[in-house]
Amino acid sequence: MLLRAAVFLGVATASAMLTGGETDTPAPRSPAGPAPAAGPGAVGAAGPRGLGAGLPEKSYRLRPMTAESPVRPPAAKPAVRTRPILELPEQERSGRAMVLTFDDGPDPRYTPAILDTLSRHGVRAMFFVCGEMATDNRDLLRRMASEGHVIGNHTWTHPLIPSLGRGALESEIGRTSEVVQSCVGEPPVWFRAPYGAWNRAAFEIGADLGMEPMAWTVDTLDWKEPGTGAIVSRALDGAAPGAIVLNHDAGGDRSQSVQALATYLPQLLARGYRMTLPTLPSR
């Protein structure tokens, strides 16, 4: 508990400095290992351009990558930002548009049920995947792609970015883009820093790989496992046109997250909200 508190305080400080006071929410990691970690139209798996409880606990581990193709260089690199994108721009908020995002997966215990719920309601979402989880669960990446979801980059092992040297950070981000590209045919065009802790190097490396940085405006705090009702309440209370909602499909026991999504998603739709995907900013 003391270690988790110390990490949280350090992350909050880094996030506040780099996101203008936006409070971040580190997802607790399993004790089994070190911390890991749009609208209509054609959508690529990596982004639009214009429970079962019986499985053993996943241990987050760093593996050397082999036989992955180098990331295809982007046609036009985005500008290097100093802050992540927090919400949809005004022109994309029509129809009370919102974005659902899921971090840390894919996890075969929880991600399939989340995909089932999204499919049942005809909703597409964004999945910010960790490379070490993605390489072990490529079938889930392919399912995400085939069902029209956007796959984003969430580093390889879910480290605290400000604690890394530039070379290590380039490896964390670059290898994750490689495994996504090898799986779905194109590299991700969106990137999210673990814990919401950004630094200049993260913005520069992400832009060099053709990715835009995305954070969130609504944190369900599902990583705390506060109970299904609490997660539902935070999602419904935070709903607003342009909101980007943070959920998790891995990194711990996410059964509450699965149940909460199945509860709050139909309620949001009944209230007239439209779940959408962001469009890349002009380059």
Backbone as CSV, one residue per row, in Angstrom:
resi,resn,N_x,N_y,N_z,CA_x,CA_y,CA_z,C_x,C_y,C_z
1,MET,0.826,-1.209,0.000,0.000,0.000,0.000,0.860,1.259,0.000
2,LEU,1.995,1.215,0.785,2.850,2.399,0.814,3.462,2.641,-0.557
3,LEU,3.868,1.540,-1.224,4.447,1.702,-2.559,3.429,2.270,-3.512
4,ARG,2.181,1.753,-3.494,1.143,2.265,-4.391,0.876,3.738,-4.132
5,ALA,0.867,4.143,-2.842,0.626,5.554,-2.522,1.754,6.420,-3.035
6,ALA,2.982,5.916,-2.884,4.116,6.705,-3.350,4.073,6.898,-4.847
7,VAL,3.740,5.825,-5.582,3.640,5.943,-7.039,2.567,6.917,-7.415
8,PHE,1.417,6.835,-6.734,0.291,7.727,-7.063,0.669,9.193,-6.878
9,LEU,1.386,9.491,-5.733,1.759,10.884,-5.485,2.733,11.380,-6.541
10,GLY,3.681,10.517,-6.916,4.631,10.933,-7.936,3.971,11.158,-9.261
11,VAL,3.043,10.299,-9.625,2.332,10.430,-10.896,1.486,11.673,-10.913
12,ALA,0.796,11.927,-9.808,-0.077,13.100,-9.770,0.722,14.368,-9.991
13,THR,1.924,14.414,-9.406,2.753,15.607,-9.577,3.180,15.767,-11.027
14,ALA,3.650,14.660,-11.632,4.089,14.743,-13.033,2.947,15.105,-13.937
15,SER,1.790,14.504,-13.708,0.640,14.778,-14.573,0.186,16.210,-14.443
16,ALA,0.161,16.731,-13.204,-0.297,18.111,-13.013,0.615,19.086,-13.725
17,MET,1.913,18.805,-13.737,2.846,19.705,-14.398,2.643,19.714,-15.890
18,LEU,2.278,18.543,-16.469,2.258,18.437,-17.921,0.880,18.520,-18.520
19,THR,-0.175,18.459,-17.719,-1.530,18.544,-18.270,-2.334,19.633,-17.612
20,GLY,-1.681,20.610,-17.084,-2.380,21.760,-16.536,-3.253,21.420,-15.358
21,GLY,-2.834,20.434,-14.518,-3.582,20.117,-13.322,-4.519,18.949,-13.480
22,GLU,-4.581,18.309,-14.646,-5.443,17.150,-14.841,-4.994,16.042,-13.909
23,THR,-5.860,15.525,-13.071,-5.507,14.490,-12.122,-5.532,13.149,-12.800
24,ASP,-4.496,12.354,-12.631,-4.426,11.069,-13.291,-4.758,9.964,-12.328
25,THR,-4.967,8.785,-12.876,-5.396,7.662,-12.090,-4.614,6.433,-12.477
26,PRO,-3.514,6.126,-11.790,-2.755,4.944,-12.145,-3.531,3.686,-11.834
27,ALA,-3.592,2.778,-12.804,-4.279,1.522,-12.564,-3.378,0.618,-11.747
28,PRO,-3.861,0.054,-10.639,-3.025,-0.807,-9.816,-2.636,-2.053,-10.578
29,ARG,-1.435,-2.485,-10.409,-0.932,-3.646,-11.112,-0.991,-4.880,-10.240
30,SER,-1.042,-6.012,-10.879,-1.089,-7.268,-10.161,0.184,-7.468,-9.360
31,PRO,0.095,-8.011,-8.131,1.304,-8.277,-7.359,2.132,-9.403,-7.942
32,ALA,1.614,-10.090,-8.971,2.340,-11.212,-9.535,3.583,-10.780,-10.299
33,GLY,3.727,-9.495,-10.597,4.868,-9.060,-11.371,5.063,-7.572,-11.235
34,PRO,6.088,-7.011,-11.883,6.316,-5.570,-11.827,5.246,-4.808,-12.556
35,ALA,5.153,-3.532,-12.289,4.089,-2.706,-12.850,4.138,-2.657,-14.362
36,PRO,3.017,-3.007,-15.061,2.972,-2.931,-16.495,2.702,-1.560,-17.058
37,ALA,3.152,-2.639,-16.806,2.325,-1.697,-17.193,1.967,-1.474,-15.797
38,ALA,-16.022,9.377,-34.377,-15.402,9.447,-35.610,-16.560,9.441,-36.446
39,GLY,-16.673,9.146,-35.935,-17.804,9.388,-36.820,-17.880,8.320,-37.882
40,PRO,-18.944,8.387,-38.722,-19.133,7.368,-39.732,-18.038,7.422,-40.778
41,GLY,-17.927,6.331,-41.509,-16.953,6.287,-42.586,-15.947,5.193,-42.340
42,ALA,-15.053,5.009,-43.281,-14.069,3.948,-43.173,-13.120,4.240,-42.032
43,VAL,-12.853,3.221,-41.215,-11.984,3.388,-40.058,-10.947,2.292,-40.063
44,GLY,-9.677,2.664,-40.024,-8.632,1.672,-39.898,-8.538,1.213,-38.465
45,ALA,-7.967,0.028,-38.249,-7.894,-0.512,-36.900,-7.092,0.374,-35.976
46,ALA,-6.054,1.007,-36.503,-5.221,1.846,-35.657,-5.774,3.246,-35.503
47,GLY,-6.804,3.584,-36.230,-7.441,4.881,-36.037,-7.988,5.448,-37.323
48,PRO,-9.095,6.205,-37.233,-9.644,6.839,-38.420,-8.736,7.951,-38.904
49,ARG,-8.553,8.012,-40.158,-7.704,9.075,-40.743,-8.634,10.090,-41.334
50,GLY,-9.032,11.286,-41.122,-9.895,12.459,-41.623,-10.713,12.903,-40.589
51,LEU,-15.845,-14.113,-18.032,-14.879,-13.418,-17.377,-14.296,-14.628,-16.753
52,GLY,-13.880,-14.642,-18.358,-13.609,-15.919,-17.763,-12.670,-15.833,-16.589
53,ALA,-13.127,-16.213,-15.367,-12.365,-15.994,-14.140,-11.383,-17.111,-13.849
54,GLY,-11.358,-18.192,-14.630,-10.547,-19.338,-14.271,-9.105,-19.265,-14.732
55,LEU,-8.729,-18.247,-15.465,-7.367,-18.166,-15.972,-6.417,-17.642,-14.902
56,PRO,-5.144,-18.051,-14.956,-4.177,-17.541,-13.974,-3.940,-16.060,-14.164
57,GLU,-3.553,-15.412,-13.092,-3.284,-13.970,-13.136,-2.139,-13.692,-14.093
58,LYS,-2.336,-12.721,-14.972,-1.310,-12.364,-15.955,-0.156,-11.657,-15.263
59,SER,1.049,-12.121,-15.489,2.212,-11.418,-14.951,2.749,-10.510,-16.034
60,TYR,2.962,-9.263,-15.673,3.463,-8.290,-16.629,4.971,-8.434,-16.708
61,ARG,5.474,-8.668,-17.903,6.887,-8.958,-18.041,7.404,-8.343,-19.334
62,LEU,8.658,-8.035,-19.343,9.289,-7.466,-20.532,9.922,-8.589,-21.330
63,ARG,9.570,-8.679,-22.615,10.150,-9.691,-23.476,10.860,-9.028,-24.643
64,PRO,11.959,-9.621,-25.110,12.562,-9.082,-26.330,11.650,-9.337,-27.510
65,MET,11.552,-8.365,-28.400,10.736,-8.511,-29.593,11.602,-9.060,-30.714
66,THR,11.054,-10.011,-31.461,11.769,-10.550,-32.606,10.830,-10.640,-33.782
67,ALA,11.376,-10.522,-34.965,10.662,-10.749,-36.218,9.526,-9.782,-36.468
68,GLU,9.539,-8.623,-35.830,8.523,-7.619,-36.126,9.058,-6.677,-37.200
69,SER,8.185,-6.239,-38.077,8.584,-5.306,-39.126,8.738,-3.913,-38.541
70,PRO,9.675,-3.122,-39.047,9.784,-1.732,-38.588,8.485,-0.992,-38.852
71,VAL,8.189,-0.053,-37.968,6.961,0.714,-38.127,7.028,1.524,-39.412
72,ARG,5.968,1.444,-40.209,5.899,2.205,-41.448,5.882,3.689,-41.128
73,PRO,6.780,4.488,-41.709,6.789,5.918,-41.390,5.502,6.577,-41.831
74,PRO,4.977,7.497,-41.027,3.731,8.168,-41.392,3.917,9.054,-42.610
75,ALA,2.839,9.209,-43.383,2.893,10.059,-44.569,3.204,11.499,-44.175
76,ALA,2.612,11.942,-43.094,2.868,13.293,-42.589,2.866,13.226,-41.073
77,LYS,3.950,13.654,-40.467,4.051,13.587,-39.015,3.270,14.728,-38.378
78,PRO,2.620,14.448,-37.247,1.920,15.528,-36.547,2.904,16.461,-35.871
79,ALA,2.435,17.645,-35.564,3.253,18.581,-34.798,3.483,18.027,-33.401
80,VAL,4.592,18.394,-32.798,4.888,17.962,-31.432,4.073,18.820,-30.472
81,ARG,3.189,18.198,-29.738,2.343,18.926,-28.795,3.042,19.082,-27.450
82,THR,2.496,19.942,-26.627,2.978,20.101,-25.257,1.928,19.655,-24.246
83,ARG,0.734,19.339,-24.738,-0.345,18.818,-23.905,-1.108,17.770,-24.706
84,PRO,-1.647,16.749,-24.038,-2.440,15.766,-24.772,-3.830,16.300,-25.107
85,ILE,-4.466,15.667,-26.065,-5.854,15.977,-26.401,-6.747,15.406,-25.302
86,LEU,-7.610,16.227,-24.745,-8.443,15.824,-23.607,-9.888,15.551,-23.980
87,GLU,-10.360,16.121,-25.078,-11.765,15.975,-25.451,-11.916,16.178,-26.948
88,LEU,-13.082,15.822,-27.470,-13.349,16.034,-28.886,-13.432,17.528,-29.186
89,PRO,-12.968,17.947,-30.353,-13.129,19.354,-30.728,-14.600,19.681,-30.957
90,GLU,-14.920,20.952,-30.910,-16.311,21.391,-31.020,-17.007,20.819,-32.244
91,GLN,-16.320,20.777,-33.378,-16.965,20.348,-34.614,-17.300,18.862,-34.635
92,GLU,-16.803,18.093,-33.662,-17.090,16.659,-33.624,-18.067,16.283,-32.511
93,ARG,-18.694,17.269,-31.892,-19.553,16.980,-30.740,-21.034,16.888,-31.084
94,SER,-21.382,16.994,-32.351,-22.794,16.954,-32.722,-23.405,15.612,-32.327
95,GLY,-24.690,15.652,-32.008,-25.348,14.429,-31.567,-24.878,13.953,-30.216
96,ARG,-24.377,14.890,-29.400,-23.905,14.557,-28.049,-22.846,13.448,-28.103
97,ALA,-21.868,13.648,-28.965,-20.845,12.633,-29.199,-19.889,12.500,-28.023
98,MET,-19.541,11.271,-27.702,-18.567,10.933,-26.675,-17.665,9.828,-27.203
99,VAL,-16.550,9.602,-26.509,-15.619,8.539,-26.877,-15.383,7.643,-25.665
100,LEU,-15.491,6.332,-25.860,-15.146,5.362,-24.822,-13.751,4.817,-25.104
101,THR,-12.897,4.780,-24.079,-11.548,4.243,-24.234,-11.271,3.216,-23.142
102,PHE,-10.412,2.250,-23.485,-10.048,1.165,-22.568,-8.535,0.988,-22.603
103,ASP,-7.912,0.949,-21.429,-6.454,0.891,-21.320,-5.960,-0.449,-20.779
104,ASP,-4.708,-0.745,-21.110,-3.874,-1.776,-20.485,-4.004,-3.168,-21.085
105,GLY,-4.979,-3.432,-21.920,-5.191,-4.762,-22.457,-4.349,-5.035,-23.693
106,PRO,-4.795,-6.063,-24.443,-5.995,-6.863,-24.190,-5.740,-7.974,-23.177
107,ASP,-6.795,-8.337,-22.458,-6.753,-9.406,-21.470,-7.866,-10.396,-21.817
108,PRO,-7.526,-11.665,-22.046,-8.545,-12.634,-22.462,-9.619,-12.892,-21.423
109,ARG,-9.405,-12.456,-20.186,-10.438,-12.631,-19.159,-11.534,-11.585,-19.249
110,TYR,-11.205,-10.393,-19.772,-12.160,-9.283,-19.720,-12.431,-8.626,-21.073
111,THR,-11.420,-8.529,-21.916,-11.602,-7.834,-23.192,-12.696,-8.445,-24.057
112,PRO,-12.807,-9.784,-24.177,-13.879,-10.328,-25.017,-15.273,-9.908,-24.562
113,ALA,-15.511,-9.867,-23.251,-16.833,-9.470,-22.760,-17.104,-8.000,-23.057
114,ILE,-16.068,-7.164,-22.969,-16.231,-5.749,-23.311,-16.549,-5.604,-24.793
115,LEU,-15.839,-6.345,-25.632,-16.123,-6.312,-27.065,-17.541,-6.803,-27.352
116,ASP,-17.986,-7.809,-26.621,-19.356,-8.310,-26.807,-20.381,-7.230,-26.501
117,THR,-20.171,-6.499,-25.399,-21.115,-5.435,-25.025,-21.127,-4.329,-26.073
118,LEU,-19.963,-3.924,-26.523,-19.891,-2.887,-27.551,-20.592,-3.341,-28.824
119,SER,-20.368,-4.581,-29.213,-21.001,-5.113,-30.423,-22.516,-5.169,-30.281
120,ARG,-22.970,-5.556,-29.119,-24.418,-5.668,-28.881,-25.121,-4.332,-29.073
121,HIS,-24.424,-3.251,-28.770,-25.034,-1.923,-28.881,-24.563,-1.159,-30.119
122,GLY,-23.795,-1.813,-30.982,-23.339,-1.159,-32.198,-22.405,0.004,-31.957
123,VAL,-21.551,-0.114,-30.947,-20.660,0.982,-30.545,-19.210,0.608,-30.836
124,ARG,-18.456,1.568,-31.347,-17.017,1.416,-31.527,-16.289,2.228,-30.456
125,ALA,-15.117,1.725,-30.062,-14.361,2.360,-28.981,-12.880,2.360,-29.327
126,MET,-12.081,2.926,-28.420,-10.631,2.951,-28.568,-10.001,2.060,-27.501
127,PHE,-9.018,1.256,-27.913,-8.298,0.382,-26.992,-6.818,0.753,-27.028
128,PHE,-6.321,1.304,-25.923,-4.907,1.648,-25.816,-4.191,0.442,-25.208
129,VAL,-3.471,-0.289,-26.053,-2.931,-1.582,-25.654,-1.483,-1.482,-25.210
130,CYS,-1.111,-2.362,-24.286,0.282,-2.528,-23.887,0.895,-3.618,-24.761
131,GLY,2.104,-3.370,-25.258,2.709,-4.288,-26.204,2.850,-5.703,-25.695
132,GLU,3.246,-5.882,-24.439,3.442,-7.233,-23.936,2.128,-7.984,-23.803
133,MET,1.031,-7.284,-23.598,-0.281,-7.922,-23.589,-0.738,-8.212,-25.018
134,ALA,-0.458,-7.277,-25.908,-0.883,-7.437,-27.301,-0.190,-8.617,-27.964
135,THR,1.109,-8.781,-27.715,1.837,-9.850,-28.392,1.364,-11.224,-27.942
136,ASP,0.820,-11.319,-26.734,0.294,-12.585,-26.231,-1.159,-12.823,-26.632
137,ASN,-1.823,-11.790,-27.126,-3.263,-11.895,-27.415,-3.589,-11.258,-28.767
138,ARG,-2.865,-11.677,-29.777,-3.026,-11.090,-31.099,-4.419,-11.330,-31.675
139,ASP,-5.035,-12.439,-31.280,-6.389,-12.703,-31.774,-7.353,-11.612,-31.330
140,LEU,-7.143,-11.056,-30.143,-8.024,-9.996,-29.661,-7.769,-8.692,-30.409
141,LEU,-6.515,-8.415,-30.775,-6.253,-7.243,-31.611,-6.945,-7.389,-32.957
142,ARG,-6.864,-8.580,-33.518,-7.519,-8.787,-34.815,-9.031,-8.654,-34.694
143,ARG,-9.582,-9.108,-33.579,-11.020,-8.931,-33.390,-11.371,-7.448,-33.266
144,MET,-10.592,-6.706,-32.477,-10.830,-5.260,-32.368,-10.861,-4.621,-33.752
145,ALA,-9.859,-4.962,-34.560,-9.768,-4.369,-35.894,-10.962,-4.756,-36.750
146,SER,-11.336,-6.021,-36.724,-12.426,-6.476,-37.586,-13.762,-5.876,-37.182
147,GLU,-13.899,-5.470,-35.917,-15.157,-4.897,-35.447,-15.144,-3.368,-35.470
148,GLY,-14.098,-2.784,-36.044,-14.088,-1.342,-36.277,-13.597,-0.485,-35.143
149,HIS,-12.948,-1.080,-34.146,-12.423,-0.303,-33.031,-11.048,0.269,-33.387
150,VAL,-10.640,1.294,-32.663,-9.335,1.919,-32.862,-8.355,1.366,-31.836
151,ILE,-7.178,0.988,-32.303,-6.134,0.467,-31.424,-5.070,1.541,-31.250
152,GLY,-4.835,1.947,-30.008,-3.832,2.952,-29.697,-2.657,2.344,-28.956
153,ASN,-1.587,3.114,-28.819,-0.335,2.688,-28.197,-0.311,3.138,-26.734
154,HIS,-0.052,2.190,-25.822,0.003,2.492,-24.387,1.320,2.010,-23.784
155,THR,2.378,1.974,-24.592,3.720,1.495,-24.248,3.749,-0.027,-24.119
156,TRP,4.925,-0.548,-23.878,5.102,-2.002,-23.813,4.766,-2.560,-22.430
157,THR,5.326,-1.973,-21.367,5.155,-2.535,-20.020,4.417,-1.624,-19.049
158,HIS,3.847,-0.515,-19.540,3.110,0.424,-18.683,4.018,1.072,-17.632
159,PRO,5.152,1.645,-18.053,6.050,2.288,-17.089,5.621,3.720,-16.794
160,LEU,6.229,4.289,-15.779,6.074,5.712,-15.501,7.052,6.446,-16.420
161,ILE,6.542,7.093,-17.442,7.381,7.647,-18.505,8.461,8.602,-17.996
162,PRO,8.171,9.539,-17.083,9.232,10.460,-16.656,10.417,9.775,-15.982
163,SER,10.267,8.511,-15.602,11.370,7.799,-14.956,12.301,7.129,-15.960
164,LEU,11.961,7.152,-17.244,12.746,6.456,-18.257,13.695,7.392,-18.992
165,GLY,14.828,6.840,-19.416,15.690,7.554,-20.345,15.075,7.517,-21.733
166,ARG,15.582,8.348,-22.623,14.969,8.449,-23.944,15.047,7.128,-24.719
167,GLY,16.183,6.443,-24.647,16.310,5.187,-25.371,15.301,4.149,-24.917
168,ALA,15.129,4.030,-23.606,14.159,3.075,-23.077,12.743,3.446,-23.494
169,LEU,12.447,4.741,-23.497,11.110,5.183,-23.885,10.860,4.922,-25.369
170,GLU,11.868,5.161,-26.207,11.718,4.864,-27.631,11.417,3.386,-27.845
171,SER,12.055,2.520,-27.062,11.804,1.086,-27.168,10.384,0.746,-26.728
172,GLU,9.950,1.297,-25.607,8.604,1.023,-25.088,7.521,1.403,-26.098
173,ILE,7.671,2.575,-26.687,6.649,3.062,-27.614,6.807,2.420,-28.987
174,GLY,8.045,2.367,-29.476,8.274,1.859,-30.820,7.911,0.399,-30.979
175,ARG,8.282,-0.447,-30.030,7.971,-1.874,-30.147,6.473,-2.125,-30.076
176,THR,5.763,-1.309,-29.300,4.311,-1.482,-29.238,3.680,-1.142,-30.579
177,SER,4.139,-0.073,-31.214,3.633,0.241,-32.550,3.954,-0.880,-33.533
178,GLU,5.125,-1.494,-33.399,5.505,-2.585,-34.291,4.570,-3.781,-34.156
179,VAL,4.245,-4.163,-32.924,3.404,-5.343,-32.761,1.979,-5.070,-33.227
180,VAL,1.493,-3.841,-33.036,0.163,-3.502,-33.550,0.165,-3.571,-35.073
181,GLN,1.182,-2.993,-35.694,1.250,-3.015,-37.158,1.351,-4.438,-37.686
182,SER,2.146,-5.276,-37.040,2.310,-6.648,-37.509,1.013,-7.435,-37.397
183,CYS,0.166,-7.010,-36.470,-1.078,-7.736,-36.206,-2.219,-7.270,-37.100
184,VAL,-2.357,-5.969,-37.293,-3.532,-5.446,-38.000,-3.179,-4.733,-39.300
185,GLY,-1.885,-4.666,-39.627,-1.504,-4.137,-40.919,-1.179,-2.663,-40.971
186,GLU,-1.374,-1.950,-39.884,-1.023,-0.531,-39.849,-0.678,-0.134,-38.425
187,PRO,0.223,0.828,-38.259,0.617,1.236,-36.913,-0.442,2.118,-36.278
188,PRO,-0.428,2.226,-34.968,-1.393,3.109,-34.300,-1.107,4.570,-34.600
189,VAL,-2.160,5.373,-34.572,-2.011,6.817,-34.794,-2.419,7.612,-33.558
190,TRP,-2.688,6.911,-32.462,-2.992,7.554,-31.182,-2.119,6.924,-30.107
191,PHE,-1.699,7.750,-29.148,-0.826,7.296,-28.071,-1.343,7.846,-26.747
192,ARG,-1.270,7.026,-25.702,-1.651,7.477,-24.358,-0.560,7.086,-23.373
193,ALA,-0.106,8.034,-22.575,0.927,7.776,-21.579,0.339,7.042,-20.379
194,PRO,0.994,5.978,-19.909,0.537,5.328,-18.684,0.441,6.326,-17.535
195,TYR,-0.596,6.187,-16.744,-0.856,7.067,-15.603,-1.129,8.515,-16.015
196,GLY,-1.180,8.797,-17.301,-1.346,10.174,-17.749,-0.131,11.030,-17.466
197,ALA,1.031,10.398,-17.267,2.262,11.117,-16.921,3.089,11.326,-18.184
198,TRP,3.026,12.526,-18.740,3.698,12.849,-19.990,5.004,13.611,-19.725
199,ASN,5.884,13.584,-20.692,7.015,14.509,-20.702,7.330,14.873,-22.148
200,ARG,8.283,15.762,-22.323,8.592,16.247,-23.671,8.993,15.104,-24.597
201,ALA,9.803,14.180,-24.081,10.260,13.069,-24.915,9.091,12.234,-25.416
202,ALA,8.087,12.017,-24.577,6.924,11.229,-24.995,6.200,11.895,-26.153
203,PHE,6.007,13.216,-26.060,5.351,13.931,-27.152,6.189,13.857,-28.431
204,GLU,7.506,13.997,-28.297,8.378,13.986,-29.476,8.418,12.611,-30.132
205,ILE,8.576,11.561,-29.334,8.657,10.208,-29.888,7.324,9.809,-30.509
206,GLY,6.237,10.117,-29.819,4.926,9.803,-30.373,4.706,10.480,-31.713
207,ALA,5.041,11.764,-31.799,4.862,12.496,-33.060,5.753,11.923,-34.153
208,ASP,6.970,11.543,-33.804,7.890,10.990,-34.799,7.355,9.683,-35.379
209,LEU,6.562,8.951,-34.588,5.951,7.707,-35.054,4.560,7.936,-35.632
210,GLY,4.186,9.198,-35.800,2.919,9.506,-36.454,1.709,9.459,-35.553
211,MET,1.910,9.608,-34.233,0.794,9.476,-33.300,0.443,10.791,-32.620
212,GLU,-0.844,10.970,-32.376,-1.349,12.092,-31.588,-1.550,11.630,-30.145
213,PRO,-1.234,12.483,-29.157,-1.399,12.107,-27.747,-2.830,12.337,-27.266
214,MET,-3.392,11.356,-26.601,-4.762,11.480,-26.089,-4.810,11.154,-24.604
215,ALA,-5.505,11.981,-23.836,-5.758,11.718,-22.415,-7.254,11.433,-22.249
216,TRP,-7.920,12.092,-21.300,-9.340,11.847,-21.061,-9.917,12.987,-20.243
217,THR,-11.235,13.050,-20.217,-11.928,14.034,-19.380,-12.729,13.372,-18.267
218,VAL,-13.093,12.109,-18.445,-13.881,11.386,-17.440,-13.125,10.127,-17.045
219,ASP,-12.789,10.014,-15.771,-12.112,8.832,-15.247,-13.114,8.039,-14.418
220,THR,-13.407,6.827,-14.837,-14.363,6.009,-14.083,-13.767,5.473,-12.785
221,LEU,-12.452,5.596,-12.617,-11.749,5.072,-11.432,-11.969,3.573,-11.257
222,ASP,-12.215,2.883,-12.365,-12.449,1.443,-12.253,-11.214,0.694,-11.775
223,TRP,-10.019,1.293,-11.946,-8.798,0.641,-11.482,-8.782,0.462,-9.968
224,LYS,-9.566,1.256,-9.254,-9.655,1.123,-7.802,-10.575,-0.011,-7.373
225,GLU,-11.303,-0.594,-8.321,-12.307,-1.623,-8.024,-13.270,-1.128,-6.951
226,PRO,-13.920,0.021,-7.188,-14.773,0.636,-6.170,-16.168,0.042,-6.085
227,GLY,-16.472,-0.903,-6.947,-17.819,-1.455,-7.033,-18.456,-1.040,-8.352
228,THR,-19.247,-1.932,-8.904,-19.865,-1.657,-10.201,-20.694,-0.383,-10.168
229,GLY,-21.452,-0.181,-9.101,-22.313,0.997,-9.008,-21.533,2.295,-9.043
230,ALA,-20.381,2.323,-8.383,-19.570,3.541,-8.363,-19.018,3.854,-9.750
231,ILE,-18.615,2.837,-10.472,-18.106,3.046,-11.831,-19.219,3.568,-12.730
232,VAL,-20.386,2.970,-12.621,-21.538,3.411,-13.416,-21.852,4.874,-13.127
233,SER,-21.870,5.239,-11.858,-22.202,6.616,-11.478,-21.207,7.610,-12.055
234,ARG,-19.914,7.284,-12.012,-18.917,8.213,-12.538,-19.059,8.376,-14.047
235,ALA,-19.357,7.299,-14.737,-19.533,7.392,-16.191,-20.748,8.236,-16.541
236,LEU,-21.858,8.023,-15.847,-23.085,8.764,-16.145,-22.973,10.220,-15.711
237,ASP,-22.383,10.455,-14.539,-22.260,11.833,-14.043,-21.296,12.660,-14.893
238,GLY,-20.298,12.021,-15.475,-19.315,12.749,-16.266,-19.687,12.909,-17.726
239,ALA,-20.762,12.280,-18.142,-21.155,12.327,-19.553,-21.428,13.757,-19.998
240,ALA,-20.899,14.110,-21.164,-21.101,15.435,-21.751,-20.639,15.371,-23.197
241,PRO,-21.182,16.210,-24.069,-20.705,16.228,-25.453,-19.201,16.487,-25.511
242,GLY,-18.492,15.652,-26.232,-17.047,15.799,-26.375,-16.226,15.040,-25.362
243,ALA,-16.864,14.435,-24.360,-16.125,13.756,-23.295,-15.394,12.521,-23.818
244,ILE,-14.214,12.278,-23.253,-13.458,11.057,-23.499,-13.395,10.310,-22.177
245,VAL,-13.917,9.085,-22.157,-14.091,8.319,-20.924,-13.004,7.259,-20.805
246,LEU,-12.359,7.219,-19.639,-11.300,6.249,-19.371,-11.847,5.046,-18.612
247,ASN,-11.629,3.855,-19.181,-11.920,2.577,-18.539,-10.679,1.693,-18.679
248,HIS,-10.711,0.523,-18.061,-9.610,-0.424,-18.189,-10.158,-1.817,-18.489
249,ASP,-9.442,-2.544,-19.353,-9.824,-3.932,-19.638,-8.720,-4.900,-19.223
250,ALA,-7.738,-4.415,-18.454,-6.648,-5.263,-17.968,-5.948,-4.533,-16.835
251,GLY,-4.887,-5.155,-16.294,-4.115,-4.540,-15.227,-4.599,-4.889,-13.839
252,GLY,-5.513,-5.824,-13.710,-6.072,-6.192,-12.417,-7.384,-6.920,-12.630
253,ASP,-8.174,-7.034,-11.580,-9.498,-7.644,-11.694,-10.437,-6.622,-12.325
254,ARG,-10.830,-6.848,-13.550,-11.678,-5.896,-14.269,-13.110,-6.403,-14.445
255,SER,-13.517,-7.338,-13.597,-14.897,-7.833,-13.691,-15.901,-6.721,-13.414
256,GLN,-15.574,-5.795,-12.500,-16.476,-4.668,-12.241,-16.567,-3.754,-13.460
257,SER,-15.459,-3.576,-14.153,-15.458,-2.741,-15.358,-16.356,-3.341,-16.431
258,VAL,-16.282,-4.653,-16.578,-17.124,-5.351,-17.557,-18.596,-5.166,-17.224
259,GLN,-18.947,-5.372,-15.957,-20.346,-5.246,-15.541,-20.826,-3.807,-15.637
260,ALA,-19.950,-2.868,-15.288,-20.341,-1.457,-15.331,-20.631,-1.008,-16.757
261,LEU,-19.786,-1.388,-17.703,-20.019,-1.008,-19.099,-21.368,-1.524,-19.579
262,ALA,-21.684,-2.758,-19.238,-22.963,-3.334,-19.667,-24.144,-2.587,-19.067
263,THR,-23.910,-1.872,-17.960,-24.983,-1.108,-17.313,-25.051,0.322,-17.824
264,TYR,-23.910,1.015,-17.864,-23.978,2.445,-18.200,-24.089,2.727,-19.689
265,LEU,-23.569,1.840,-20.545,-23.619,2.121,-21.980,-25.053,2.246,-22.502
266,PRO,-25.944,1.299,-22.225,-27.318,1.489,-22.716,-28.001,2.709,-22.119
267,GLN,-27.630,3.087,-20.894,-28.223,4.284,-20.299,-27.744,5.547,-21.010
268,LEU,-26.459,5.594,-21.357,-25.957,6.746,-22.108,-26.652,6.856,-23.460
269,LEU,-26.805,5.735,-24.132,-27.474,5.751,-25.434,-28.928,6.184,-25.297
270,ALA,-29.589,5.733,-24.236,-30.988,6.119,-24.016,-31.119,7.607,-23.722
271,ARG,-30.062,8.214,-23.183,-30.079,9.652,-22.891,-29.709,10.494,-24.113
272,GLY,-29.486,9.845,-25.223,-29.214,10.576,-26.454,-27.755,10.781,-26.779
273,TYR,-26.851,10.154,-26.024,-25.431,10.276,-26.338,-25.063,9.325,-27.478
274,ARG,-24.087,9.734,-28.244,-23.622,8.962,-29.395,-22.148,8.637,-29.183
275,MET,-21.828,7.344,-29.119,-20.443,6.933,-28.950,-19.759,6.956,-30.315
276,THR,-18.645,7.649,-30.403,-17.990,7.855,-31.689,-16.495,7.637,-31.563
277,LEU,-15.776,7.883,-32.641,-14.321,7.818,-32.671,-13.779,9.164,-33.125
278,PRO,-12.622,9.566,-32.608,-12.078,10.873,-32.991,-11.481,10.849,-34.392
279,THR,-11.451,11.995,-35.005,-10.781,12.174,-36.286,-9.412,12.795,-36.033
280,LEU,-8.413,12.328,-36.740,-7.080,12.903,-36.561,-7.075,14.381,-36.923
281,PRO,-6.412,15.204,-36.117,-6.277,16.620,-36.477,-5.551,16.776,-37.809
282,SER,-5.817,17.868,-38.490,-5.153,18.145,-39.766,-3.645,18.251,-39.570
283,ARG,-2.899,17.779,-40.559,-1.432,17.813,-40.479,-0.868,18.644,-41.614
